[in-house]
Amino acid sequence: MAPRMDDIMRLCCDISANQQVKVAVQHATRAAIVAGGTVFVGGILAGPAGIAVGVAVGGLLGAWLTSGQFKPLPQILMELPPNQQQKLYSDIMAVLGNLDWTDMAQLAALVMGNAKLKQQVTAALLSYITKELSAEVRYGD
């Protein structure tokens, strides 16, 4: 990872850890597979009535499996594939503009020492998380 991108990723991790941000990334594919599987099994075992039961049970089971899976945002950020890290980097750099820094410590001091800039970086980070990752955000424990 390029040093500047690494600095931005670490900054995002520091900000989100400081604010105790947790996110739940939706697992629509897993829910769809579970729902489809129960509909299929219901249809095979009980015909049309089984399909109806399979839809109800599969929907509830899919929702239950994907609910409440919150992870700390720094963990999510470090697991992002390179193309998503690049997108986040671009979004944060749009906020930082021409800000110049030499290392992570200086970048953190510049951003954390400026309340408006910190708020803008946080807003860009949360916007990325909710729009690009379709994640639900929660603060605190």
Legacy VTK file of the C-alpha trace (Angstrom):
# vtk DataFile Version 3.0
C-alpha trace
ASCII
DATASET POLYDATA
POINTS 141 float
0.000 0.000 0.000
1.360 3.447 -0.895
2.550 5.468 2.106
-0.018 8.255 1.615
-2.872 5.778 1.214
-1.644 3.910 4.277
-1.641 7.180 6.242
-5.231 7.938 5.170
-6.408 4.424 6.058
-4.751 4.656 9.486
-6.266 8.118 10.014
-9.727 6.733 9.239
-9.100 3.863 11.648
-7.961 6.267 14.384
-10.976 8.546 13.950
-13.456 5.670 13.939
-11.791 3.974 16.922
-11.804 7.261 18.834
-15.548 7.607 18.239
-16.180 3.874 18.810
-17.898 3.440 15.454
-19.174 -0.035 14.611
-20.802 -1.093 11.381
-22.888 -3.973 10.136
-22.344 -4.742 6.472
-25.455 -6.229 4.951
-25.081 -9.806 3.766
-27.860 -9.814 1.182
-26.356 -12.698 -0.759
-26.292 -14.976 2.273
-29.878 -14.067 3.162
-31.003 -14.704 -0.425
-29.348 -18.125 -0.485
-30.960 -19.107 2.804
-34.389 -17.849 1.707
-34.109 -19.513 -1.699
-32.953 -22.774 -0.159
-35.860 -22.952 2.250
-38.339 -22.136 -0.537
-36.839 -24.902 -2.666
-36.909 -27.461 0.151
-40.454 -26.421 1.113
-41.597 -26.802 -2.487
-40.003 -30.248 -2.829
-41.416 -31.527 0.464
-44.907 -30.026 0.470
-45.668 -28.558 -2.969
-47.339 -25.139 -3.229
-48.067 -24.930 0.489
-44.424 -25.749 1.187
-43.327 -22.892 -1.032
-45.429 -20.469 1.023
-44.026 -21.826 4.271
-40.507 -21.792 2.801
-40.836 -18.118 1.875
-41.946 -17.181 5.394
-39.369 -19.308 7.194
-36.561 -18.433 4.777
-37.209 -14.719 5.060
-37.205 -14.812 8.837
-34.132 -17.042 8.964
-32.257 -14.836 6.485
-33.084 -11.713 8.479
-32.036 -13.373 11.725
-28.715 -14.577 10.288
-27.708 -11.134 9.068
-28.890 -8.996 11.978
-26.643 -7.649 14.692
-23.316 -8.442 13.050
-21.552 -5.255 14.063
-17.783 -5.016 13.783
-15.466 -2.168 14.749
-15.025 0.130 11.762
-11.194 -0.085 11.841
-11.500 -3.852 11.295
-13.825 -3.319 8.319
-11.502 -0.690 6.836
-8.413 -2.900 7.042
-10.306 -5.745 5.328
-11.347 -3.606 2.340
-10.064 -4.774 -1.037
-7.591 -2.420 -2.779
-10.166 -0.909 -5.154
-12.424 0.081 -2.236
-9.445 1.433 -0.277
-8.575 3.559 -3.321
-12.141 4.924 -3.461
-12.080 5.797 0.238
-8.641 7.388 -0.190
-9.980 9.543 -3.032
-13.004 10.610 -0.968
-10.845 11.607 2.012
-8.268 13.373 -0.178
-11.104 15.442 -1.675
-11.752 16.728 1.861
-8.084 17.227 2.735
-7.391 19.099 -0.496
-3.830 20.433 -0.615
-2.980 19.476 2.954
0.657 18.408 3.087
2.114 16.012 5.650
5.262 13.963 6.071
4.048 11.015 8.153
1.005 9.581 9.924
1.759 11.404 13.183
1.774 14.787 11.448
-1.395 13.967 9.474
-3.197 12.906 12.648
-2.077 16.058 14.460
-3.237 18.274 11.587
-6.657 16.638 11.320
-7.347 15.998 15.008
-6.226 19.536 15.886
-8.743 21.114 13.509
-12.320 20.393 14.627
-13.856 21.419 11.291
-11.445 19.281 9.266
-11.942 16.318 11.607
-15.718 16.662 11.221
-15.407 16.788 7.418
-13.158 13.712 7.325
-15.557 11.863 9.642
-18.527 12.830 7.461
-16.725 11.643 4.313
-15.799 8.359 6.017
-19.343 7.693 7.226
-20.769 8.673 3.847
-18.451 6.163 2.171
-19.421 3.431 4.643
-23.162 3.948 4.261
-23.232 4.526 0.485
-20.454 2.322 -0.894
-20.690 -0.558 1.589
-24.416 -0.228 2.390
-23.527 -0.575 6.050
-25.481 0.327 9.144
-23.529 2.541 11.566
-23.681 2.383 15.364
-21.707 4.336 17.985
-20.358 3.056 21.293
-20.549 -0.450 22.713
LINES 1 142
141 0 1 2 3 4 5 6 7 8 9 10 11 12 13 14 15 16 17 18 19 20 21 22 23 24 25 26 27 28 29 30 31 32 33 34 35 36 37 38 39 40 41 42 43 44 45 46 47 48 49 50 51 52 53 54 55 56 57 58 59 60 61 62 63 64 65 66 67 68 69 70 71 72 73 74 75 76 77 78 79 80 81 82 83 84 85 86 87 88 89 90 91 92 93 94 95 96 97 98 99 100 101 102 103 104 105 106 107 108 109 110 111 112 113 114 115 116 117 118 119 120 121 122 123 124 125 126 127 128 129 130 131 132 133 134 135 136 137 138 139 140
